[in-house]
Amino acid sequence: MGRRNIPAWVPPFEKGGLGEISAGAVRRESPLDPPFSKGGRSEILSALAVAALLVGCGRPEPEVEIPEEPRPVVETRSHVDRAIATTGDVINYTVTVDHDPAYEIELPEPGADIAGFRIIDVGTEEPREEDGRRIQERWYKLRADLVGSYVLPPVRVAYRPARDESATEAGESTEAQSVETSEIFIEVQSVLPEGSEVSEIRGLKPLREIERALPWWIPAAGGAAFVLLGLLGFFLWRLMRRPVYVEPRPAHEVAYEALERLRHTDFEDAEAMRRFHFEISEVIRGYVESRFTLNATDLTTEEIVGRLDEIRSLRGDEGTRLRQFLGATDRVKFAAYEPAEDEISQTYEGALSFVEATRERPATAQIAANSQGEEAAAA
């Protein structure tokens, strides 16, 4: 009997899926082998297991959100930079409060409760903001002087909602609540090695003879003499620095001297002539200011004329003479007026006669001058 080629059996899986198996993977050489031999079944089962594994791996796991627990409105903690120290060491003790800015806190002063340590320094850091919360710190520098075990007590921090009128009217509670830090244990050890003892104790030193001090009155007398010399020197210094009073020169003498200097002006020079009128105006203004205590150097001509009535010792004709003099000098100073030679002489003579008529005289001379003036006015 001749051998026939029987087509290979293909398992019934969907072509192109995850469970697809090629025909060559289950092809049998003999046409007499049963379609579900022991080797074929194992290959099919293996293919099914691989397909199920691939399908299971491709399925995304559902995400489960775990709600975050809300943070307390106020958290406190305390810590030290060393839990084991030796006598004389400085220990940094810090109390930290992390709270919601909507709450007010009260940091107590635990200094009286810290036993066994000396507080050598204390301070408070500036509050800072982190992640919407406010952090405040207070620190202490402690020094241990005695060997032993110590406990830093818990610190009670009081807090309450910030004062808000709307919250108070709504009936919300504003009573203070509190939270505590934990205790801190500190071991203070000796600086000597463990098991050692101080065995070398020196004896007393021999007595030393003390030299007898000077009698008390000797340094007292020296101090008194030093004080007296200092006072004498200070008195002499003040005496040498005493200002010497120099009686001021009469106003009319100063004016006469300035007018005499101006009399030698070169009037052929236009600029010198104009400067002459500026200077002679300042001379008479300075004379009025010194003689009648009227700040004429700081006032305009109109202001001076308006205040002539305040000068009681100035007669009417003298005021008129001063008004005419100031007007003549102002025309040259500010209106670019070029006066003739006789006008310059009249300005100079007017200034000289005003000073002569109003200068300060002794009482008797003043009475005589006033009488002469009255007789001249009557005539």
Sequence and secondary structure as in RCSB ss.txt:
>XXXX:A:sequence
MGRRNIPAWVPPFEKGGLGEISAGAVRRESPLDPPFSKGGRSEILSALAVAALLVGCGRPEPEVEIPEEPRPVVE
TRSHVDRAIATTGDVINYTVTVDHDPAYEIELPEPGADIAGFRIIDVGTEEPREEDGRRIQERWYKLRADLVGSY
VLPPVRVAYRPARDESATEAGESTEAQSVETSEIFIEVQSVLPEGSEVSEIRGLKPLREIERALPWWIPAAGGAA
FVLLGLLGFFLWRLMRRPVYVEPRPAHEVAYEALERLRHTDFEDAEAMRRFHFEISEVIRGYVESRFTLNATDLT
TEEIVGRLDEIRSLRGDEGTRLRQFLGATDRVKFAAYEPAEDEISQTYEGALSFVEATRERPATAQIAANSQGEE
AAAA
>XXXX:A:secstr
              TTSTT   GGGS  S TTS TT HHHHHHHHHHHHHHHHHHHHHS             SEE
EEEEES SEEETT EEEEEEEEEE TTEEEE   GGGG  SEEEEEEEE   EEETTEEEEEEEEEEEE S EEE
EE   EEEEEE   HHHHHTT     EEEE   EEEEEE SS TT                    THHHHHHHHH
HHHHHHHHHHHHHHHT         HHHHHHHHHHHHTT  TTSHHHHHHHHHHHHHHHHHHHHHHH   GGGS 
HHHHHHTGGG TTS HHHHHHHHHHHHHHHHHHHS     HHHHHHHHHHHHHHHHHHS   HHHHHHHHHHHHH
HHH 
